[in-house]
Amino acid sequence: MAVTSEHDAPTRDGESAAALATRERILDAGELAVRRFGLRRVSMAHVAELARVSRGSVYRYFPDRSTLVAAVLRRTARRFVESSAVSVRRRRTLSAQVAEAAVFILEHMHDESLTLPGLGEDDALLATLLAAHVDGLVAEWVQFWQPLLADAARRGEIRAGLDHREVAEWIVRIMLSFAVMPSVVIDLDDPVAVRRFVQDHIVRGLSPEVR
């Protein structure tokens, strides 16, 4: 009977630990390639060279360049969202949480440790993700907000009967707008002004007092 090592044992996704490690190695190389060559010029050959694997190995995990780039962007976006969780969740009310998310986006959307500077001046991470319609991105962020909305409902901060998935998508769309739209009424570089704007307007429509 053949003995399967822990390294080759199947994971919950059906891939071995070795395969998952290779996939992550390719994604790491993909991120480095975007940083080095830019989103428009990165190639599968660049990624294979940086990952120190064959081009065939890259194609085994990612059938084409667009799939690989989408996976790199999705992972980067997930890191961005996860990094915001601590500052968002430490706030006690939904309006304060949404306000904190807006401030986090504005303060960190050019943070090289969380984003991809290789996207270029006109390709901020969130704007690029919007333009690319990266599958699953909005769904992930909608999932992030749902437990916070459930807590807000238990505290009586939002109306009963609201569809939390719809509300979460509304919040996500508003948050994304802070990254891609200028403002004519508030100073987006002023965290106090941004928090006040969000708490005064964006979440108020969810209140039990509004019908």
Buried (B, 14 or more C-beta within 10 A) or exposed (E): EEEEEEEEEEEEEEBBBEBEEBBEBBBBBBBBBBBEBBBEEBBBEBBBBBBEBEEEBBBBBBEEBEEBBBBBBBBBBBBBBEBBEEBBBEBEBBBBBBBBBBBBBBBBBBEEEBBBBBBEEEBBBBBBBBEBEBEEBBEBBBEBBEEBBEBBBEEEBBBEEBEBBEBBBBBBEBBBBBBBEEEEEEEBEEBEBBBEBBBEEBBEEBBEEEE
